[in-house]
């Protein structure tokens, strides 16, 4: 059930061009069945995030990789056992994973949200699919009632918000009892000297990048990609061929496949308004405190993969 994200009241009045909450009087833009739940609650961080992911990085449908494959490979048994029923995807981007989940036989319905304006393009594309709903909304204040979904999926989103703990609390609220949550997050990589040093450099570069215009930041990421591929990805590939696969995984940016394959990764790391990084112990403590159970947290060279139940 849809509720007002401000007060969680379900008394919503459907008007011509907006939805009015009869409890707190907040209004949200509406066009056909599409609702923008961020319209009255925007801030500077959300504006920057929308410019990065809503207008630039994800400006084409299905332009991003199918990230679900990475989580599926990490939790194969849990993927088979829990991937059924109603699913919510938080941070659907260009819709690659939304499309996959909607075609999955055990998924009865997919609800996808994102902070970006691109959500309206996704809505128009999927509007004839009866098992998909697309909304523009924030992970910090989900416009859904309690105990609503069987599965919650989010890849690389919570660490870019102002309050990741609040995101997990919202996730817990909208999941049904024993519902499953699959998440990917940034790791602090304190156990990997190469990557830990890289993160320190990344933070300094983020500080400098914020002083530049959005257009200049884009150009820098585009020009940096071939350099990063040559310095990190290519050597990692060659080391892997020589049989030292585990060592190759410790090298930053080891997943680049061609000189410009790292552009979006660089934008994600250097242009994002916020980058939180976590340790496994921090996540265990946080999620256990919120009320999640059956925690499985796998730290890999690319980041942290998380599965748990409510």
C-alpha positions as CSV (number, residue, x, y, z in Angstrom):
1,X,0.0,0.0,0.0
2,X,1.2,3.5,-0.8
3,X,1.5,6.0,2.1
4,X,2.7,9.5,2.6
5,X,6.5,9.2,3.2
6,X,6.3,12.2,5.6
7,X,3.7,10.9,8.0
8,X,3.1,7.3,6.8
9,X,-0.6,7.9,6.6
10,X,-2.6,6.1,3.9
11,X,-5.3,8.8,3.6
12,X,-4.2,10.1,0.2
13,X,-6.5,12.1,-2.1
14,X,-6.0,11.5,-5.8
15,X,-6.2,14.9,-7.5
16,X,-5.7,15.8,-11.2
17,X,-1.9,16.6,-11.1
18,X,-1.0,15.6,-7.6
19,X,-1.6,13.4,-4.6
20,X,-2.6,15.2,-1.4
21,X,-2.0,13.7,2.0
22,X,-5.1,14.4,4.1
23,X,-3.1,14.1,7.3
24,X,0.0,16.3,6.9
25,X,-1.2,18.2,3.8
26,X,1.9,17.4,1.7
27,X,1.4,17.3,-2.0
28,X,3.2,15.1,-4.5
29,X,3.4,15.5,-8.2
30,X,1.4,12.9,-10.2
31,X,1.1,12.1,-13.9
32,X,-1.1,9.2,-14.8
33,X,-0.1,6.5,-12.4
34,X,3.4,7.9,-11.8
35,X,4.0,9.7,-8.5
36,X,7.0,11.8,-7.5
37,X,7.4,11.5,-3.8
38,X,10.5,13.7,-3.7
39,X,8.8,16.8,-5.1
40,X,8.2,18.5,-1.7
41,X,11.2,17.2,0.1
42,X,14.3,17.9,-1.9
43,X,17.6,19.1,-0.5
44,X,21.0,19.9,-1.9
45,X,22.4,16.4,-1.6
46,X,19.4,15.0,-3.4
47,X,19.8,17.6,-6.1
48,X,23.4,16.7,-6.8
49,X,22.5,13.0,-6.7
50,X,19.7,13.5,-9.2
51,X,22.0,15.4,-11.5
52,X,24.6,12.6,-11.4
53,X,22.4,9.5,-11.5
54,X,19.1,10.9,-12.8
55,X,20.2,13.0,-15.7
56,X,23.7,12.0,-16.7
57,X,24.8,8.5,-15.6
58,X,21.5,6.8,-16.1
59,X,20.1,8.8,-19.0
60,X,19.4,5.7,-21.1
61,X,17.1,2.8,-20.4
62,X,19.0,-0.4,-19.4
63,X,22.4,1.4,-19.9
64,X,23.9,-0.1,-16.7
65,X,25.1,-3.7,-16.1
66,X,22.8,-6.3,-14.6
67,X,24.1,-6.0,-11.0
68,X,21.8,-8.7,-9.6
69,X,24.3,-11.3,-11.1
70,X,26.9,-10.4,-8.5
71,X,24.6,-10.8,-5.5
72,X,23.1,-14.0,-7.0
73,X,26.6,-15.5,-7.2
74,X,27.3,-14.6,-3.6
75,X,24.1,-16.1,-2.1
76,X,23.0,-18.8,-4.5
77,X,21.1,-20.9,-1.9
78,X,19.4,-17.9,-0.4
79,X,18.6,-16.5,-3.9
80,X,16.7,-19.7,-4.8
81,X,14.9,-20.0,-1.4
82,X,13.8,-16.4,-0.9
83,X,13.4,-14.9,-4.4
84,X,9.7,-15.1,-4.6
85,X,6.7,-12.9,-3.9
86,X,6.6,-9.1,-4.0
87,X,10.0,-7.3,-4.5
88,X,11.0,-3.7,-4.0
89,X,14.2,-2.4,-5.7
90,X,15.7,0.7,-4.1
91,X,17.8,2.7,-6.6
92,X,16.7,1.1,-9.9
93,X,18.9,3.4,-12.0
94,X,18.3,2.7,-15.7
95,X,16.1,-0.3,-15.0
96,X,18.4,-3.2,-15.9
97,X,17.6,-5.2,-12.8
98,X,13.9,-4.2,-12.7
99,X,13.5,-5.7,-16.1
100,X,15.1,-9.0,-15.0
101,X,13.1,-9.3,-11.8
102,X,9.8,-8.6,-13.6
103,X,10.5,-11.5,-15.9
104,X,11.4,-13.9,-13.0
105,X,8.7,-16.5,-12.7
106,X,8.6,-16.5,-8.8
107,X,8.3,-12.7,-8.5
108,X,4.7,-11.7,-8.5
109,X,5.2,-8.0,-8.5
110,X,8.1,-5.5,-8.7
111,X,8.1,-2.0,-7.2
112,X,11.1,0.1,-8.1
113,X,12.1,3.5,-6.8
114,X,14.9,5.9,-7.6
115,X,15.8,9.5,-6.7
116,X,16.5,10.4,-10.3
117,X,14.2,12.0,-12.8
118,X,14.9,9.0,-15.0
119,X,12.1,7.2,-13.1
120,X,9.5,8.8,-15.3
121,X,11.2,7.4,-18.4
122,X,11.1,4.0,-16.8
123,X,7.5,4.4,-15.9
124,X,6.6,5.1,-19.5
125,X,8.5,2.1,-20.7
126,X,7.0,-0.3,-18.2
127,X,3.5,1.2,-18.0
128,X,1.8,-1.7,-19.8
129,X,3.5,-4.2,-17.5
130,X,0.9,-5.1,-14.9
131,X,3.5,-6.5,-12.5
132,X,5.7,-3.3,-12.3
133,X,5.3,0.0,-10.5
134,X,7.8,2.8,-10.8
135,X,8.0,5.8,-8.4
136,X,10.4,8.6,-7.7
137,X,11.2,8.4,-4.0
138,X,14.0,8.5,-1.5
139,X,15.5,5.4,0.3
140,X,15.3,7.5,3.5
141,X,11.5,7.8,3.5
142,X,9.8,5.0,1.6
143,X,6.2,5.7,0.6
144,X,4.9,2.3,1.5
145,X,3.1,0.8,4.4
146,X,4.7,-1.6,7.0
147,X,5.2,-5.3,6.3
148,X,4.6,-4.8,2.5
149,X,7.3,-6.7,0.6
150,X,8.8,-10.2,0.6
151,X,12.2,-9.2,-0.9
152,X,14.2,-5.9,-0.8
153,X,17.0,-5.5,-3.2
154,X,19.4,-2.6,-3.5
155,X,22.8,-2.4,-5.3
156,X,25.2,0.4,-4.4
157,X,22.7,2.9,-3.1
158,X,22.6,3.1,0.7
159,X,26.3,4.3,1.0
160,X,25.4,7.4,-1.1
161,X,22.7,8.6,1.3
162,X,23.0,11.0,4.2
163,X,21.9,8.4,6.7
164,X,22.5,4.7,5.7
165,X,21.1,3.5,9.1
166,X,17.8,5.2,8.3
167,X,17.7,3.4,5.0
168,X,18.1,0.1,6.8
169,X,15.4,1.0,9.3
170,X,13.1,1.9,6.4
171,X,14.0,-1.4,4.7
172,X,13.1,-3.3,7.9
173,X,9.8,-1.4,8.2
174,X,8.5,-2.3,4.7
175,X,9.7,-5.9,4.7
176,X,7.3,-8.7,5.8
177,X,8.4,-10.9,8.7
178,X,11.1,-13.3,7.5
179,X,11.4,-11.2,4.3
180,X,14.8,-11.3,2.6
181,X,17.1,-8.3,1.9
182,X,20.0,-8.4,-0.6
183,X,22.4,-5.4,-0.5
184,X,25.7,-4.3,-2.0
185,X,27.7,-1.6,-0.2
186,X,31.2,0.0,-0.3
187,X,33.8,-1.6,2.0
188,X,36.5,0.4,3.8
189,X,39.0,-2.2,2.7
190,X,41.2,-1.8,5.8
191,X,42.4,-5.3,5.3
192,X,43.7,-4.5,1.8
193,X,46.7,-2.0,1.8
194,X,46.4,-1.3,-2.0
195,X,42.7,-0.5,-1.8
196,X,42.9,1.3,1.5
197,X,45.5,3.7,0.2
198,X,43.3,4.1,-2.9
199,X,40.4,5.1,-0.8
200,X,42.5,7.8,0.9
201,X,43.4,9.2,-2.5
202,X,39.8,9.0,-3.6
203,X,38.6,11.1,-0.6
204,X,41.1,13.8,-1.4
205,X,40.1,13.8,-5.0
206,X,36.4,14.1,-4.0
207,X,37.3,17.1,-2.0
208,X,39.0,18.8,-5.0
209,X,36.3,17.7,-7.5
210,X,33.6,19.5,-5.5
211,X,35.3,22.8,-6.2
212,X,34.8,22.2,-10.0
213,X,31.8,22.6,-12.2
214,X,29.7,19.5,-13.0
215,X,30.9,19.6,-16.6
216,X,34.6,19.7,-15.7
217,X,34.1,16.8,-13.3
218,X,32.6,14.8,-16.1
219,X,35.5,15.5,-18.4
220,X,38.0,14.6,-15.7
221,X,36.4,11.2,-15.1
222,X,36.3,10.6,-18.8
223,X,40.0,11.4,-19.2
224,X,41.0,9.5,-16.0
225,X,39.4,6.2,-17.2
226,X,42.1,5.2,-19.7
227,X,44.8,6.1,-17.2
228,X,43.2,4.0,-14.4
229,X,42.7,1.1,-16.8
230,X,46.3,1.2,-17.9
231,X,47.7,1.5,-14.4
232,X,45.3,-0.9,-12.6
233,X,43.0,-2.9,-14.8
234,X,45.4,-4.0,-17.5
235,X,48.1,-5.2,-15.0
236,X,45.5,-7.0,-13.0
237,X,44.3,-8.8,-16.1
238,X,47.9,-9.8,-17.0
239,X,48.7,-11.0,-13.4
240,X,45.5,-13.1,-13.4
241,X,46.6,-14.7,-16.7
242,X,49.9,-15.6,-15.0
243,X,48.0,-17.5,-12.4
244,X,48.0,-15.1,-9.5
245,X,44.2,-14.5,-9.4
246,X,43.9,-13.7,-5.6
247,X,46.7,-11.1,-5.9
248,X,45.0,-9.6,-9.0
249,X,41.8,-9.1,-7.0
250,X,43.6,-6.9,-4.5
251,X,44.4,-4.3,-7.1
252,X,42.0,-1.3,-7.3
253,X,39.8,-1.0,-10.4
254,X,40.7,-4.5,-11.4
255,X,37.4,-5.0,-13.3
256,X,38.0,-2.6,-16.2
257,X,37.6,-4.3,-19.6
258,X,38.7,-1.5,-22.0
259,X,40.1,2.1,-21.6
260,X,36.8,3.8,-21.1
261,X,35.0,1.1,-19.1
262,X,35.8,2.8,-15.8
263,X,34.1,6.2,-16.5
264,X,30.9,5.4,-14.6
265,X,32.8,3.9,-11.7
266,X,34.9,7.0,-11.4
267,X,31.8,9.2,-11.5
268,X,30.2,7.0,-8.8
269,X,33.3,7.4,-6.6
270,X,34.5,11.0,-7.3
271,X,31.3,12.9,-8.1
272,X,28.9,11.5,-5.6
273,X,27.9,14.0,-2.9
274,X,28.5,11.3,-0.2
275,X,30.4,8.0,0.0
276,X,30.1,6.0,3.2
277,X,32.3,2.9,3.6
278,X,31.6,0.1,6.1
279,X,33.4,-2.7,8.0
280,X,31.7,-6.1,8.5
281,X,31.6,-5.5,12.2
282,X,29.9,-2.1,11.8
283,X,27.2,-3.7,9.7
284,X,26.7,-6.7,12.0
285,X,26.2,-4.3,14.9
286,X,23.9,-1.9,13.0
287,X,21.6,-4.5,11.5
288,X,21.4,-6.7,14.6
289,X,20.3,-3.6,16.5
290,X,17.6,-2.8,14.0
291,X,16.2,-6.3,14.2
292,X,17.5,-8.2,11.2
293,X,18.4,-11.9,11.6
294,X,20.4,-14.6,9.7
295,X,23.0,-12.0,8.8
296,X,25.5,-13.1,6.0
297,X,28.0,-10.4,5.1
298,X,30.7,-11.3,2.5
299,X,33.5,-8.8,1.9
300,X,35.0,-9.2,-1.5
301,X,37.5,-7.2,-3.6
302,X,34.7,-5.2,-5.1
303,X,32.8,-4.4,-1.8
304,X,30.4,-5.9,0.7
305,X,27.6,-8.2,-0.2
306,X,24.9,-8.6,2.4
307,X,21.9,-11.0,2.9
308,X,19.6,-11.2,5.9
309,X,16.0,-11.7,7.0
310,X,13.6,-9.5,8.9
